[in-house]
Amino acid sequence: MNDDERIDFGPLDPSRDRERWRRLVASVAHRAGEPGLARQLVDWGRPALLVAAALALLVWTAALLRPPAVAAPSGAAALLSEWAQRDEVPATTKILEVLGGEDGPR
């Protein structure tokens, strides 16, 4: 590699073959006019949205047709619910007793 001769890079010049260079530039310009990434995402998103909507409709329909499973409240929750339904305000000591506060059982 100690040659002082200059290397001819001419064969690597793409514009050397004018017709091939013109076709290459035209090809790149044509591909630049094709839909971009944003357009492709929109096109791919439509079917995905349709599938998601169909699944949601299926799940909602199944939920509407199935009888609701309601668990009866128990313990402190049941007592507090009863007081609220009757619009009853018990004594503070009673509330603390139910919730396990200072005056209640431990």
C-alpha positions in Angstrom: 0.0 0.0 0.0 2.9 2.3 -0.4 1.9 3.2 -4.0 1.8 6.9 -4.6 -0.5 6.3 -7.5 -3.9 7.9 -7.2 -6.8 5.6 -7.1 -9.4 6.0 -9.8 -12.8 6.1 -8.2 -14.5 6.9 -11.5 -16.2 3.4 -11.9 -18.0 4.0 -8.6 -19.6 7.2 -9.9 -23.3 6.5 -10.3 -23.8 9.4 -12.7 -21.3 8.0 -15.1 -24.0 6.0 -16.8 -26.5 8.8 -17.6 -29.5 6.6 -18.4 -29.1 4.4 -15.4 -28.7 7.5 -13.2 -31.9 9.0 -14.6 -33.8 5.8 -13.9 -32.4 5.7 -10.4 -33.4 9.3 -9.6 -36.9 8.7 -11.2 -37.3 5.5 -9.1 -36.5 7.4 -5.9 -38.8 10.3 -6.8 -41.6 7.8 -7.5 -41.1 6.0 -4.2 -41.2 9.4 -2.4 -44.7 9.9 -3.7 -46.0 6.7 -2.2 -48.0 6.8 1.1 -45.9 7.6 4.1 -45.7 6.0 7.5 -48.5 8.1 8.9 -50.8 7.0 6.1 -49.9 3.4 6.6 -50.5 3.6 10.3 -54.0 5.0 9.6 -54.7 2.3 7.1 -53.6 -0.4 9.5 -55.4 1.2 12.4 -58.8 0.9 10.9 -59.0 -2.9 11.0 -57.5 -2.9 14.5 -60.2 -0.4 15.6 -62.9 -2.5 14.0 -61.7 -5.6 15.8 -61.5 -3.8 19.2 -65.1 -2.4 18.7 -66.4 -5.9 17.8 -64.8 -7.4 20.9 -66.1 -4.6 23.2 -69.6 -5.1 21.7 -69.4 -8.9 22.3 -68.2 -8.4 25.9 -70.9 -5.8 26.7 -73.6 -8.0 25.2 -72.5 -11.0 27.3 -72.4 -8.8 30.4 -76.0 -7.5 29.7 -77.3 -11.1 29.2 -75.7 -12.5 32.3 -77.6 -11.9 35.6 -75.7 -9.5 37.9 -73.7 -11.1 40.8 -74.3 -8.9 43.8 -72.8 -9.9 47.1 -74.6 -9.0 50.2 -72.6 -6.8 52.5 -71.5 -8.3 55.7 -70.1 -7.1 59.0 -69.3 -3.4 59.4 -70.2 -2.6 55.8 -73.7 -4.0 56.2 -74.3 -2.1 59.4 -73.0 1.2 57.9 -75.2 0.6 54.8 -78.3 0.1 57.0 -77.6 3.3 58.9 -77.2 5.2 55.6 -80.4 3.8 54.2 -82.4 4.7 57.3 -80.7 8.1 57.4 -79.7 7.2 61.0 -76.8 8.9 62.8 -75.6 6.6 65.6 -73.5 7.8 68.6 -69.8 8.2 68.0 -69.0 5.4 70.4 -71.2 3.0 68.4 -69.5 4.0 65.1 -66.0 3.5 66.7 -67.2 0.2 68.1 -68.3 -1.1 64.7 -65.2 0.2 62.9 -62.9 -1.2 65.6 -61.8 2.2 67.0 -60.5 3.1 70.5 -63.7 2.3 72.3 -64.5 -0.8 70.3 -63.4 -4.5 70.7 -59.8 -5.4 69.8 
